[in-house]
Amino acid sequence: MNSSRRLPFEHLRWGLIGTLLCTTLCIAGGGQRHAQAAQVAAPGQTQAIGPLSADDVSILFPAPTRASDFATLIAVRDLTTPNPQDPTKRDPVWPDAVFQQFLGIAASPEAQVAGTQARIGLPQEAQSIANWYVAAIRIDAGAPGLSSDIRGQFGQTPEIRLIIQPVTRNADGTPKVLDIAGHLIFDFSALEQPAQTGCGPRRVPDLATFQRIITDVAAIRTKLSNGQLGTDKVTTIGVPLGIHPGLADATTASGMRQEITSFLEKYISADPHLDAMAVAGLPNGAPAPWIFLAMAKPSDTFLPVPGPTLDGQQFAQMLQPVAGGFQVVPAPHTNNLNEITCKNAAAPANPPVADRRGDSTSEVFVNPAPAPDKTKAILDLIADPTKSHFFNTDCVSCHTETQRTITMLKPKEIPGIDPAALPKDVWNVRNFGWSPAGGLQATVTRRTAAETAAVVTFINSQLLPSKPH
């Protein structure tokens, strides 16, 4: 691809998309407009908060199957926040102008996989913002990861991420979930100098705002367990990650939806917080291949993001069925076995492929497959958020490690995940959301569970206000 299409990454703001998509995982976006508002220390607190659990910060909605299920979903179009100039007016959190940029990038040359004719082609139903709904929500204490070495290179970006999917109505009024996903990433941080020359800027977290986010998340958890959101008292403590218990319970689903909507409208807004998006889609009218593409906002407009583990000029990556298995194109050059570094193929300092050292699931799609111990080592590495993240591991890997684990290693159980939410079909590449493949199901992967566990541990150990002495 033409080098003139590279982004001005010296201005980008960094985050983690991964999970679509490439969560996709997260992406960069940017602008100095947050710098004055950000704070690096949370104010003193006097009220103690009990430890959070996985379902408190990773909220998965049940996959809709009945016409009545629309009543407990959240339409992205309906989410609004007060206009900063006129509080009597409401602004959409996903403005139509930004939605049109999302559609434009999904239809751009960058959405075509380099060296192939394959490209994302969103169907007409997905081109109406009215058909996009919230499938899941991730509350993250710091993208692209919370280990000390990752924060040392990238800083810390607290986020609220919406995983959204198009849902239409069948002739009988029942929902039809389209096998497409998007990510909207709202961050709470500011810029500071890069950790190394040639990298993007590090992020300084707005911990004052994130502390309030945590407090409100805990308040919702408490209302639910006290029976204030419906007839039943529903707990999240000790529950494996899956469909949120408050949304799964018929007596609390409506109240939980209202609480989530109020929470989102309190904190997320297009300006200044929406700085990254991503899409996972298919060619229009075709069942394959899966194509992943990340987007970021370096100034006033969203642009496609070069793949950090590709060659610096390639943007989209795909997983396509081939005789006897699957193929990943372009083949990634990951860097998740070297020391953590902010240098990557999406930044000016692009490490030569020969200097990169890493694993990807492209190595376990081959025939014959690696030995089981080698396969396990590869898949465990990709599922480990302290070693693998958006800037050193490709999108396809993060979205296929769990299905590869289930298919190739056949574990009896995967701790921390509700067995009903584990991907049941080889074509289910959802990390956290709804997959129509093999029968509609709400899905959780090892990668999502590991990231969630890291977030919960970090919040409970470092950010929760303690009891006064």
JODAFEN-V464502 format. One record per pair of residues at least 24 apart in sequence whose ideal C-beta (glycine too) atoms are under 10 Angstrom apart, sorted by the first residue. I is the first residue (numbers start at 1). J is the second residue. Records with the same first field share a line. If there is no record, write none. Layout:
BEGIN
I = J + J
END
This chain:
BEGIN
1 = 109 + 110 + 112 + 114 + 304 + 306 + 311 + 312 + 313 + 314 + 315
2 = 109 + 313
3 = 312 + 313
5 = 108 + 109 + 110 + 303 + 304 + 306 + 313 + 315
6 = 303 + 305 + 306 + 312 + 313 + 315 + 346 + 348 + 350
7 = 200 + 296 + 297 + 298 + 299 + 303 + 304 + 305 + 306 + 315 + 346 + 347
8 = 298 + 299 + 303 + 348
9 = 198 + 199 + 200 + 201 + 296 + 298 + 305 + 306 + 344 + 346 + 347 + 348 + 349
10 = 194 + 198 + 199 + 200 + 201 + 298 + 347 + 348
11 = 191 + 200 + 201 + 296 + 297 + 298 + 299
12 = 191 + 200 + 201 + 275 + 276 + 296 + 297 + 298 + 299 + 303 + 305 + 346 + 347
13 = 155 + 157 + 187 + 189 + 190 + 191 + 200 + 201 + 203 + 275 + 276 + 296 + 297 + 298
14 = 143 + 144 + 153 + 154 + 155 + 157 + 187 + 189 + 191 + 194 + 199 + 200 + 201 + 202 + 203 + 275 + 276 + 296 + 342 + 346 + 347 + 390 + 391
15 = 140 + 142 + 143 + 144 + 154 + 157 + 158 + 159 + 161 + 183 + 185 + 186 + 187 + 189 + 203 + 275 + 276 + 294 + 296 + 390
16 = 138 + 140 + 142 + 143 + 144 + 145 + 150 + 154 + 157 + 159 + 161 + 185 + 187 + 276 + 385 + 389 + 390 + 391 + 451
17 = 143 + 144 + 159 + 161 + 183 + 185 + 276 + 277 + 278 + 292 + 294 + 295 + 296 + 305 + 390 + 395 + 398
18 = 138 + 143 + 144 + 161 + 183 + 278 + 292 + 294 + 385 + 388 + 389 + 390 + 393 + 395 + 397 + 398 + 399 + 431 + 432 + 447 + 448 + 451
19 = 136 + 138 + 161 + 163 + 181 + 183 + 278 + 280 + 390 + 395 + 398 + 399 + 430 + 431 + 432 + 433 + 445 + 447 + 448 + 451
20 = 161 + 163 + 164 + 181 + 182 + 183 + 277 + 278 + 279 + 280 + 292 + 293 + 294 + 395 + 398 + 399 + 429 + 430 + 431 + 432 + 433
21 = 163 + 181 + 182 + 183 + 277 + 278 + 279 + 280 + 281 + 290 + 291 + 292 + 293 + 294 + 390 + 395 + 398 + 399 + 429 + 430 + 431 + 433
22 = 183 + 278 + 279 + 280 + 292 + 293 + 294 + 305 + 307 + 308 + 309 + 317 + 390 + 393 + 394 + 395 + 396 + 397 + 398 + 399 + 431
23 = 138 + 161 + 163 + 181 + 183 + 185 + 278 + 280 + 292 + 294 + 390 + 395 + 398 + 399 + 430 + 431 + 432 + 433 + 447 + 448 + 451
24 = 181 + 182 + 183 + 185 + 276 + 277 + 278 + 279 + 280 + 292 + 293 + 294 + 295 + 305 + 317 + 390 + 394 + 395 + 396 + 398 + 399 + 431
25 = 143 + 144 + 145 + 161 + 183 + 185 + 276 + 278 + 292 + 294 + 308 + 385 + 388 + 389 + 390 + 391 + 393 + 394 + 395 + 398 + 399 + 431 + 447 + 451
26 = 138 + 140 + 143 + 144 + 157 + 159 + 161 + 183 + 185 + 187 + 275 + 276 + 277 + 278 + 294 + 296 + 389 + 390 + 391
27 = 143 + 144 + 183 + 185 + 275 + 276 + 277 + 278 + 293 + 294 + 295 + 296 + 297 + 302 + 304 + 305 + 308 + 346 + 390 + 391
28 = 144 + 154 + 157 + 185 + 187 + 200 + 201 + 203 + 275 + 276 + 294 + 295 + 296 + 297 + 298 + 305 + 308 + 346 + 347 + 390 + 391
29 = 157 + 185 + 187 + 273 + 274 + 275 + 276 + 277 + 295 + 296 + 297 + 298 + 299 + 302 + 303 + 305
30 = 187 + 191 + 200 + 201 + 203 + 275 + 276 + 296 + 297 + 298 + 299
31 = 190 + 191 + 271 + 272 + 275 + 297 + 298 + 299 + 300
32 = 190 + 191 + 201
33 = 190 + 191 + 271 + 272
34 = 187 + 188 + 189 + 190 + 191 + 203 + 204 + 206 + 272 + 273 + 275
35 = 189 + 190 + 191 + 192 + 204
36 = 190
37 = 188 + 189 + 190 + 206 + 208 + 209 + 272
38 = 188 + 189 + 190 + 191 + 192 + 203 + 204 + 205 + 206 + 207 + 208 + 209
39 = 188 + 190 + 204 + 205 + 206 + 207 + 208 + 209 + 210 + 211
40 = 156 + 189 + 190 + 192 + 204 + 205 + 206 + 207 + 208
41 = 205 + 207 + 208 + 211
42 = 205 + 206 + 207 + 208 + 209 + 210 + 211 + 212 + 214 + 462 + 463 + 465
43 = 207 + 208 + 211 + 212 + 465
44 = 465 + 468
45 = 211 + 214 + 215 + 463 + 464 + 465 + 466 + 468
46 = 465 + 466 + 467 + 468
47 = 215 + 218 + 465 + 466 + 467 + 468
48 = 218 + 464 + 465 + 466 + 467 + 468
49 = 211 + 214 + 215 + 217 + 218 + 219 + 221 + 222 + 459 + 460 + 463 + 464 + 465 + 466 + 467
50 = 218 + 221 + 222 + 225 + 237 + 460 + 464
51 = 218 + 237 + 456 + 457 + 459 + 460 + 461 + 464
52 = 139 + 214 + 217 + 218 + 221 + 236 + 237 + 455 + 456 + 457 + 459 + 460 + 463 + 464
53 = 221 + 235 + 236 + 237 + 238 + 239 + 240 + 241 + 245 + 452 + 456 + 460
54 = 236 + 237 + 238 + 239 + 240 + 241 + 242 + 244 + 416 + 417 + 444 + 448 + 449 + 452 + 453 + 455 + 456
55 = 221 + 224 + 235 + 236 + 237 + 239 + 240 + 241 + 242 + 243 + 244 + 245 + 246 + 247 + 248 + 418 + 452 + 456
56 = 139 + 214 + 217 + 218 + 220 + 221 + 224 + 236 + 237 + 239 + 244 + 452 + 455 + 456 + 459
57 = 137 + 138 + 139 + 140 + 141 + 160 + 213 + 214 + 217 + 221 + 236 + 241 + 451 + 452 + 453 + 455 + 456 + 459
58 = 136 + 137 + 138 + 139 + 140 + 161 + 163 + 241 + 242 + 244 + 432 + 444 + 448 + 449 + 451 + 452 + 453 + 455 + 456
59 = 134 + 135 + 136 + 137 + 138 + 139 + 163 + 217 + 220 + 236 + 243 + 244 + 246 + 247 + 256 + 260 + 263 + 432
60 = 135 + 136 + 137 + 138 + 163 + 241 + 242 + 243 + 244 + 247 + 248 + 418 + 421 + 432 + 433 + 434 + 442 + 443 + 444 + 448
61 = 133 + 134 + 135 + 136 + 137 + 163 + 165 + 243 + 244 + 247 + 248 + 253 + 256 + 257 + 260 + 433 + 434 + 442
62 = 135 + 242 + 243 + 244 + 247 + 248 + 253 + 434 + 441 + 442
63 = 135 + 165 + 167 + 175 + 177 + 243 + 433 + 434 + 435 + 436 + 439 + 440 + 441 + 442 + 443
64 = 133 + 135 + 165 + 167 + 174 + 175 + 176 + 177 + 434 + 440 + 442
65 = 174 + 175 + 177 + 440
66 = 173 + 174 + 175
67 = 169 + 170 + 172 + 173 + 174 + 175
68 = 173 + 174 + 175
69 = 167 + 174 + 175 + 253
70 = 133 + 167 + 169 + 173 + 174 + 175
71 = 253 + 254 + 257
72 = 247 + 250 + 252 + 253 + 254 + 255 + 256 + 257 + 258
73 = 133 + 134 + 135 + 167 + 175 + 247 + 253 + 257
74 = 133 + 134 + 135 + 137 + 162 + 164 + 257 + 258 + 260 + 261 + 264
75 = 129 + 130 + 131 + 132 + 133 + 134 + 164 + 167 + 261
76 = 129 + 130 + 131 + 132 + 133 + 134 + 162 + 164 + 165 + 166 + 182 + 184 + 264
77 = 128 + 129 + 130 + 131 + 132 + 133
78 = 130 + 133 + 134 + 261 + 265
79 = 134 + 162 + 184 + 261 + 264 + 265 + 268 + 269
80 = 261 + 264 + 265 + 269
81 = 264 + 265 + 266 + 267 + 268 + 269 + 270 + 271 + 273
82 = 265 + 266 + 269
83 = 269
84 = 269 + 271 + 272
90 = 265
91 = 269 + 270 + 271
92 = 129 + 269 + 270
93 = 162 + 184 + 186 + 264 + 265 + 267 + 268 + 269 + 270 + 271 + 273 + 274
94 = 129 + 132 + 162 + 164 + 182 + 184 + 268 + 270 + 274 + 277
95 = 129 + 269 + 270 + 271 + 274
96 = 129
97 = 270 + 301 + 302
98 = 129 + 184 + 270 + 271 + 274 + 277 + 295 + 297 + 301 + 302
99 = 127 + 128 + 129 + 132 + 182 + 277
100 = 127 + 129
101 = 277 + 295 + 297 + 301 + 302 + 303
102 = 126 + 127 + 129 + 132 + 182 + 184 + 277 + 278 + 279 + 295 + 302
103 = 127 + 128 + 129 + 279
104 = 295 + 301 + 302 + 304
105 = 277 + 278 + 279 + 293 + 294 + 295 + 301 + 302 + 303 + 304 + 305 + 315
106 = 180 + 182 + 277 + 279 + 281 + 291 + 293 + 295 + 304 + 316
107 = 284
108 = 293 + 295 + 303 + 304 + 315 + 316
109 = 304 + 315 + 316
110 = 293 + 294 + 295 + 303 + 304 + 305 + 306 + 314 + 315 + 316
111 = 279 + 281 + 283 + 291 + 292 + 293 + 304 + 315 + 316
112 = 283 + 291 + 293 + 315 + 316 + 318
113 = 289 + 291 + 292 + 293 + 314 + 315 + 316 + 317 + 318 + 320 + 329 + 330
114 = 307 + 310 + 311 + 313 + 314 + 315 + 316 + 317 + 318 + 329 + 330
115 = 314 + 329 + 330
116 = 289 + 291 + 316 + 318 + 320 + 329 + 330
117 = 283
118 = 282 + 283 + 286 + 288 + 289 + 290 + 291 + 316 + 318 + 320 + 329
119 = 281 + 282 + 283 + 284 + 291 + 293 + 316 + 318
120 = 180 + 279 + 280 + 281 + 282 + 283 + 284 + 289 + 290 + 291 + 292 + 293 + 316 + 318
121 = 281 + 282 + 283 + 284 + 285 + 286 + 291
122 = 166 + 178 + 180 + 182 + 279 + 281 + 282 + 283 + 284
123 = 166 + 168 + 178 + 180 + 281 + 282 + 284 + 285
124 = 168 + 284
125 = 166 + 167 + 168 + 169 + 176 + 178 + 180
126 = 165 + 166 + 168 + 178 + 180 + 182 + 279 + 281 + 284
127 = 166
128 = 166 + 168
129 = 164 + 166
130 = 166 + 168
131 = 165 + 166 + 167 + 168 + 169 + 176 + 178
132 = 162 + 164 + 165 + 166 + 167 + 178 + 180 + 182 + 184
133 = 162 + 164 + 165 + 166 + 167 + 175 + 177 + 434
134 = 162 + 163 + 164 + 165 + 184 + 257 + 260 + 261 + 264 + 433
135 = 162 + 163 + 164 + 165 + 166 + 167 + 177 + 181 + 182 + 430 + 432 + 433 + 434 + 435 + 442 + 443
136 = 161 + 162 + 163 + 164 + 165 + 181 + 183 + 243 + 244 + 430 + 431 + 432 + 433 + 434 + 442 + 443 + 444 + 448
137 = 161 + 162 + 163 + 164 + 244 + 260 + 263 + 264 + 268 + 432
138 = 162 + 163 + 183 + 185 + 431 + 432 + 448 + 451 + 452 + 455
139 = 210 + 213 + 214 + 217 + 263 + 267 + 452 + 455 + 456 + 459
140 = 185 + 187 + 188 + 210 + 451 + 452 + 454 + 455 + 458 + 459
141 = 205 + 207 + 210 + 213 + 214 + 454 + 455 + 456 + 457 + 458 + 459 + 462 + 463
142 = 189 + 203 + 205 + 207 + 210 + 454 + 455 + 458 + 459
143 = 185 + 187 + 189 + 203 + 276 + 385 + 389 + 390 + 451 + 455
144 = 203 + 308 + 340 + 342 + 385 + 388 + 389 + 390 + 391 + 392 + 451
145 = 340 + 384 + 385 + 386 + 387 + 388 + 389 + 390 + 391 + 392 + 451 + 454
146 = 385 + 386 + 451 + 454 + 455 + 457 + 458 + 459 + 462
147 = 340 + 384 + 385 + 386 + 387 + 389 + 454 + 458
148 = 340 + 386
149 = 339 + 340 + 341 + 386 + 387
150 = 340 + 342 + 385 + 386 + 387 + 389 + 391 + 392
151 = 195 + 202 + 203 + 205 + 340
152 = 195 + 202 + 340 + 342
153 = 194 + 195 + 196 + 199 + 200 + 202 + 339 + 340 + 341 + 342 + 343 + 389 + 391
154 = 194 + 195 + 199 + 200 + 201 + 202 + 203 + 340 + 341 + 342 + 389 + 390 + 391
155 = 189 + 190 + 191 + 192 + 193 + 194 + 195 + 200 + 201 + 202 + 203 + 204 + 205 + 342
156 = 189 + 202 + 203 + 204 + 205 + 206 + 207 + 210 + 458
157 = 185 + 187 + 188 + 189 + 190 + 202 + 203 + 204 + 205 + 206 + 275 + 276
158 = 186 + 187 + 188 + 189 + 203 + 205 + 206 + 207 + 209 + 210 + 211 + 213 + 214 + 455 + 463
159 = 185 + 186 + 187 + 188 + 189 + 205 + 210 + 213 + 268 + 273 + 275 + 276 + 455
160 = 184 + 185 + 186 + 187 + 188 + 210 + 213 + 263 + 264 + 267 + 268 + 273 + 274
161 = 185 + 186 + 187 + 268 + 276 + 278 + 432
162 = 186 + 264 + 268 + 274 + 277
163 = 278 + 430 + 431 + 432 + 433 + 434 + 448
164 = 277 + 279 + 433
165 = 280 + 430 + 433 + 434 + 435 + 436
167 = 434
175 = 434 + 440
176 = 436 + 440
177 = 433 + 434 + 435 + 436 + 440
178 = 281 + 282 + 434 + 436
179 = 280 + 281 + 282 + 287 + 290 + 427 + 428 + 429 + 430 + 434 + 435 + 436 + 437 + 440
180 = 279 + 280 + 281 + 282 + 436
181 = 278 + 279 + 280 + 281 + 292 + 399 + 429 + 430 + 431 + 432 + 433 + 434 + 435
182 = 277 + 278 + 279 + 280 + 281 + 295 + 433
183 = 276 + 277 + 278 + 279 + 280 + 294 + 295 + 431 + 432 + 433
184 = 268 + 270 + 273 + 274 + 275 + 276 + 277 + 278
185 = 268 + 273 + 274 + 275 + 276 + 277 + 278 + 294 + 295 + 296 + 297
186 = 264 + 267 + 268 + 269 + 270 + 272 + 273 + 274 + 275 + 276
187 = 268 + 272 + 273 + 274 + 275 + 276
188 = 212 + 213 + 267 + 268 + 272 + 273
189 = 273 + 275
194 = 342 + 343 + 347 + 348 + 349
195 = 340 + 341 + 342 + 343
196 = 341 + 342 + 343 + 347 + 349
197 = 343 + 348 + 349
198 = 342 + 343 + 344 + 347 + 348 + 349 + 350 + 351
199 = 341 + 342 + 343 + 344 + 347 + 348 + 349 + 391
200 = 296 + 342 + 343 + 344 + 346 + 347 + 348 + 349 + 391
201 = 342
202 = 342
205 = 463
206 = 273
207 = 462 + 463
209 = 267 + 273
210 = 267 + 459 + 463
211 = 459 + 463 + 464 + 465
212 = 266 + 267
213 = 263 + 266 + 267 + 459 + 463
214 = 459 + 460 + 463 + 464 + 465
215 = 464 + 465
216 = 259 + 262 + 263 + 266 + 267
217 = 259 + 263 + 459
218 = 459 + 464 + 465
219 = 259 + 263
220 = 246 + 255 + 256 + 259 + 260 + 262 + 263
221 = 246 + 259
223 = 252 + 255 + 256 + 259
224 = 249 + 252 + 255 + 256 + 259
227 = 251 + 252 + 255
228 = 252 + 255 + 259
229 = 253 + 254 + 255 + 256 + 257 + 258 + 259
230 = 254 + 255 + 256
231 = 255
239 = 418
240 = 413 + 414 + 415 + 416 + 417 + 418 + 419 + 420 + 421 + 444 + 449
241 = 416 + 417 + 418 + 421 + 432 + 444 + 445 + 448 + 449 + 452 + 453 + 456
242 = 416 + 417 + 418 + 419 + 420 + 421 + 422 + 442 + 443 + 444 + 449
243 = 418 + 420 + 421 + 441 + 442 + 444
244 = 442
245 = 418
247 = 442
248 = 418 + 442
271 = 297 + 300
274 = 302
275 = 302
276 = 302 + 305
277 = 302 + 305
278 = 305 + 390 + 395
279 = 304 + 316
280 = 319 + 395 + 399 + 429 + 430 + 431 + 433
281 = 316
282 = 318
283 = 318
287 = 321 + 427 + 437
288 = 318 + 319 + 320 + 321 + 326 + 427
289 = 317 + 318 + 319 + 320 + 321 + 322 + 326 + 327 + 328 + 329 + 396
290 = 317 + 318 + 319 + 320 + 321 + 326 + 395 + 396 + 399 + 400 + 427 + 429
291 = 316 + 317 + 318 + 319 + 320 + 329 + 395 + 396
292 = 316 + 317 + 318 + 319 + 394 + 395 + 396 + 398 + 399 + 429
293 = 317 + 318 + 395
294 = 346 + 390 + 395
296 = 346
305 = 346 + 390
306 = 344 + 345 + 346 + 347 + 350
307 = 332 + 333 + 344 + 345 + 346 + 390 + 394 + 395
308 = 332 + 334 + 335 + 343 + 344 + 345 + 346 + 347 + 350 + 389 + 390 + 391 + 392 + 393 + 394 + 395
309 = 333 + 334 + 335 + 336 + 344 + 345 + 346 + 353 + 356 + 358 + 360 + 390 + 391 + 392 + 393 + 394 + 395 + 396 + 397
310 = 344 + 345 + 346 + 350 + 353 + 394 + 395
311 = 345 + 350 + 353
312 = 344 + 345 + 346 + 347 + 348 + 350 + 351 + 353
313 = 345 + 350
314 = 345
315 = 346
316 = 395
317 = 394 + 395 + 396 + 397
318 = 395 + 396
319 = 361 + 362 + 365 + 395 + 396 + 397 + 399 + 400 + 427 + 429
321 = 426 + 427
322 = 365 + 367
323 = 367
324 = 365 + 366 + 367
325 = 364 + 365 + 366 + 367 + 369 + 426
326 = 361 + 362 + 364 + 365 + 366 + 396 + 400 + 404 + 426 + 427
327 = 362 + 365 + 366 + 396
328 = 360 + 361 + 362 + 363 + 365 + 394 + 395 + 396 + 397 + 400
329 = 362 + 396
330 = 362 + 394
331 = 360 + 362 + 363 + 394 + 396
332 = 356 + 358 + 359 + 360 + 361 + 362 + 363 + 392 + 393 + 394 + 395 + 396 + 397
333 = 357 + 358 + 360 + 394
334 = 358 + 359 + 360 + 361 + 362 + 363 + 381 + 382 + 388 + 392 + 393 + 394 + 397
335 = 388 + 391 + 392 + 393
336 = 360 + 378 + 381 + 382 + 384 + 387 + 388 + 389 + 391 + 392 + 393 + 394 + 397
337 = 381 + 387 + 388 + 392
338 = 387 + 392
340 = 386 + 387 + 389 + 391 + 392
341 = 391 + 392
342 = 391 + 392
343 = 391 + 392
344 = 389 + 390 + 391 + 392
345 = 391 + 392
346 = 390 + 391
347 = 391
351 = 392
356 = 392
357 = 392
358 = 382 + 387 + 388 + 392 + 393 + 394 + 397
359 = 387 + 388 + 393 + 397
360 = 388 + 393 + 394 + 396 + 397 + 398 + 400 + 401
361 = 393 + 394 + 396 + 397 + 398 + 399 + 400 + 401 + 403 + 404 + 405
362 = 394 + 396 + 397 + 400
363 = 397 + 404
364 = 397 + 400 + 401 + 404 + 405 + 407 + 408 + 409
365 = 396 + 400 + 404 + 408
369 = 404 + 407 + 408
370 = 408
372 = 408 + 409 + 410
373 = 409
375 = 404 + 405 + 408 + 409
376 = 405 + 408 + 409 + 411
378 = 404 + 405
379 = 403 + 404 + 405 + 406 + 408 + 409 + 446 + 447
380 = 405 + 409 + 446 + 450
382 = 446 + 447 + 450
383 = 414 + 445 + 446 + 447 + 448 + 449 + 450 + 451
384 = 446 + 447 + 450 + 451 + 454
385 = 447 + 448 + 450 + 451 + 452 + 453 + 454 + 455
386 = 450 + 454
388 = 447 + 450
389 = 451
393 = 447
395 = 429
396 = 429
397 = 447
398 = 429 + 431 + 445 + 447 + 448 + 451
399 = 423 + 428 + 429 + 430 + 431 + 445 + 447
400 = 426 + 428 + 429 + 431 + 445 + 447
401 = 431 + 445 + 446 + 447
402 = 428 + 429 + 430 + 431 + 443 + 444 + 445 + 446 + 447 + 448 + 449
403 = 427 + 428 + 429 + 430 + 437 + 443 + 445
405 = 445 + 446
406 = 445 + 446
411 = 446
414 = 444 + 445 + 446 + 449
415 = 446 + 449 + 453
416 = 444 + 446 + 448 + 449 + 450 + 452 + 453
417 = 443 + 444 + 445 + 446 + 448 + 449 + 450 + 452
418 = 442 + 444 + 449
419 = 444
420 = 444
421 = 445 + 448 + 449
422 = 446 + 449
END
